[in-house]
């Protein structure tokens, strides 16, 4: 392995005095901390999904899983389309 020129440099051990001088990052660079906190993880969605337990026929699960990765997301989209269609029927029947 190739040796870098800064490999020989060692940081001195921190003393109790050094630790007393330290400040939280939020006090030193609040803008950096705020930017870091905003970018961590997935962006929040307006509506969170609800975890459910659902019993399906084995064949149905087999067919859905056979569509490959993302099958749960596609199943959700399929059910959402169906639900909107059904909701539209209910609204039409109330008129």
C-alpha positions as CSV (number, residue, x, y, z in Angstrom):
1,X,0.0,0.0,0.0
2,X,1.3,3.4,-0.9
3,X,2.2,5.6,2.1
4,X,0.8,9.1,2.1
5,X,3.0,11.9,3.3
6,X,0.6,12.8,6.2
7,X,0.7,9.2,7.6
8,X,3.6,10.1,9.9
9,X,1.7,13.0,11.5
10,X,0.2,12.2,14.9
11,X,-2.3,14.3,16.7
12,X,-1.4,15.1,20.3
13,X,-3.5,13.5,23.0
14,X,-6.3,15.8,24.2
15,X,-6.0,17.0,27.7
16,X,-8.7,18.0,30.2
17,X,-7.9,21.6,29.4
18,X,-8.6,21.0,25.7
19,X,-11.9,19.4,26.5
20,X,-12.9,22.4,28.7
21,X,-12.3,24.7,25.7
22,X,-14.5,22.6,23.4
23,X,-18.0,23.9,22.4
24,X,-20.9,22.1,20.8
25,X,-20.9,22.3,17.0
26,X,-24.3,24.1,17.1
27,X,-22.7,27.0,18.9
28,X,-19.7,27.2,16.6
29,X,-21.4,26.7,13.2
30,X,-25.2,26.6,13.6
31,X,-25.7,27.0,9.8
32,X,-23.8,23.8,9.1
33,X,-25.6,21.8,11.8
34,X,-29.0,23.1,10.5
35,X,-28.0,22.1,6.9
36,X,-26.9,18.6,8.1
37,X,-30.1,18.0,10.0
38,X,-32.3,19.0,7.0
39,X,-30.5,16.6,4.7
40,X,-30.5,13.4,6.8
41,X,-32.7,10.5,5.7
42,X,-35.6,10.5,3.4
43,X,-37.7,13.6,2.9
44,X,-40.9,13.6,4.9
45,X,-44.1,13.0,3.0
46,X,-47.3,14.8,3.7
47,X,-49.1,11.5,4.3
48,X,-47.4,8.6,6.0
49,X,-48.1,5.1,5.0
50,X,-49.8,2.9,7.5
51,X,-48.4,-0.6,8.3
52,X,-51.0,-3.3,8.1
53,X,-51.1,-7.1,8.2
54,X,-53.0,-8.6,5.3
55,X,-53.7,-12.3,4.6
56,X,-53.6,-13.1,0.9
57,X,-53.7,-16.3,-1.1
58,X,-50.2,-17.7,-1.7
59,X,-50.8,-17.5,-5.4
60,X,-51.5,-13.8,-5.3
61,X,-48.3,-13.1,-3.3
62,X,-46.3,-15.3,-5.6
63,X,-47.5,-13.4,-8.7
64,X,-46.9,-10.0,-7.0
65,X,-43.4,-11.0,-5.9
66,X,-42.6,-12.4,-9.3
67,X,-42.8,-8.8,-10.7
68,X,-39.5,-8.2,-9.0
69,X,-38.1,-5.6,-6.6
70,X,-40.6,-2.8,-5.7
71,X,-43.6,-5.2,-5.8
72,X,-45.0,-3.8,-2.6
73,X,-44.9,-0.3,-4.0
74,X,-46.6,-1.4,-7.2
75,X,-49.2,-3.3,-5.2
76,X,-49.9,-0.1,-3.2
77,X,-50.3,1.9,-6.5
78,X,-52.7,-0.8,-7.8
79,X,-54.8,-0.7,-4.7
80,X,-54.8,3.2,-4.7
81,X,-56.1,3.2,-8.3
82,X,-58.8,0.8,-7.3
83,X,-59.7,2.8,-4.2
84,X,-60.0,6.0,-6.2
85,X,-62.3,4.3,-8.7
86,X,-64.5,2.9,-5.9
87,X,-64.6,6.3,-4.1
88,X,-65.7,7.9,-7.3
89,X,-68.5,5.4,-7.6
90,X,-69.7,6.3,-4.1
91,X,-69.6,10.0,-4.8
92,X,-71.6,9.4,-8.0
93,X,-74.2,7.3,-6.2
94,X,-74.8,10.1,-3.6
95,X,-75.9,12.6,-6.3
